[in-house]
Amino acid sequence: MIVTLTPNPSVDRAVTLDALVRGEVLRASDVRVDAGGKGVNVARAITAQGGDAIAVLPVGGPEGHLLEELLDAADVPRRSVAITGSARMNISVLEPDGTTTKLNEPGPELAEAEVEAMLDATLEAAAGAAWVVGCGSLPPGAPVDLYGQLVARVHAGGGKVAIDSSGPALAAAVAATPDLIKPNHEELEELVGRALPTLGDVQDAARDLVAQGIGIVCVSLGRHGALLVTADELLHSWATITTPLSTVGAGDCMLAGMLHGLTRGLDHDDALAEGVAWGAAAVTLPGSRVPHPEDLHGIPVDLTHSPDAGTTLAEN
């Protein structure tokens, strides 16, 4: 089982337009509403593929009730933590060529007691879990080291922790040495404080983090796939999608697939390839819909142990 903590979940509304034009009145050709937030997406993807996951999330206000309804409709087990503020609603604007524009709200301000209740609920749900995953941005009021606290508490109980976040929250988590981190290219650059224009640069930065005690560093690279680095391995996997619909949640699905594979005892090669397949499948789906088993058919995945270090990543 995999337990996800999403401190700043959202109702995700995806609006499809022929073209996004500022200052104009535009009519949508399609609208989709899903429960969102990185950890929620991870739990949704694992559940959709027949795996076991529990989503821990704060809920409040009308949007919080809608979040619960959406998760229940998707048969995603959850542990809701009541808060006084209202959950956020994020909007994604999708264009036919796959361009995605996101409008994200900051989220409700959390009180100290609400943060503590969230951590307690996660630890309670995590009893016997294969992985605990802390995902996404932090809402106002949450301490910058929330994920660091999560890592320390789960490790104290003998569990494994994966973190997918950004900025100071990711840096604080890294200081607590989680077992796995999954930044994207931009988040990794921010974490290490320098530009990483090539695959070799990403590889070197990931190896530096492994040397600091991170067991697995997996970097999602958009159309360039993902790079996985451990103390003994270097893996690069990718899939080519010619007709993308939406990139919303693709990295979350990639992480979900990889963790699902690791939980089932797959080696790093197969787990990474499974993650890339899930992420690629998500790109072919509308809005923040997560892939089901039938969506994985026909997704070609390549993997190498000898990636081309000179590959330029400037245009993802």
Steps between C-alpha positions, in 0.01 A plus 500: 500500500604860431387794714507849353492830687377802303513809725353725230249299292272655245194456288649498150281648226640443149356719225570420135514792254579530130753769595576710808470870415543761773220751545244309293180315588579135424271198487623165627457189289538273802523523880624235743511507881726270706638478850852641477827573671814294449443243773133468413599434138748233610231325704247531216743352248594205721134426576407523131762234425367265768758583768452592865532863604361733764484876446541719808385857443356805680144585401285802570230712340289413194808409297608260776166322485531477123850354538364226723216427259739475206735267686213281617363482145843382384514241781816656644534426874561820697568641843352848515624755754247774571625859468325835538613639163367398161699275267626668185375465143759498220425561134686351204445638151571240231560575132489250210879489456546382859590842642387519864456825696442459875344744744570379854350651815722529811277283716356551850711610794556211741519535876776322691249252643373420151852428376562272796171318441602447137833345600332283763245373247778416256700305757189313611417405140863406433511204738631216284521711183775434247544873429381831640500778241500873578395694193439848373514858616445611857198715583533826694567436867673166449859486628765488230640182655167314496638235265819487704287423805316234301828335399629496858179357645456229238865400526463479878231239440714307252319613186611632161425851376484654152475876449376691195501872569693814411678804637573534873263213585703260285831633634385447859386148415832417334679607819307224678621244237185333364535169321389642165444841345339580165565857391442612146776672302416852619455391862837325497668813364342703780606244759867493398518870415631477145389445142499140376480532121601143409416149606854469632449804722183346643686175554778675693255693717307183579820318594592783738165455675547125522839565661317707763294196600199495266445140395329566164490822300256484211475811283204543266607672178184557299533367146849373592350246741663444836846442644547275805821505702606291800841429649544213253269574207436752226182451297331710235154408370268680259187458288403692188147643491401658169155629597514644852176631653597619848815499711308555827595230750731312264796521740275384786392198297864426420585498872193288572599240242857479624399462865233247406769300323745521790226393741440190287869412512602617153864598451583863427506443122148362483362736764633804314366370167160445661503851638590651163221300335245632753623857457496476121150352506382790716615746233261336251199555728286810556543728800644330807348160424728217613567195282319169544653169381347531151664841457848344519457291187726608216724727710858426379758542776877502450767468769876527505776469759723725290315827437650758267642757744510762226123499439372856532194545719440868430174438310269266689 
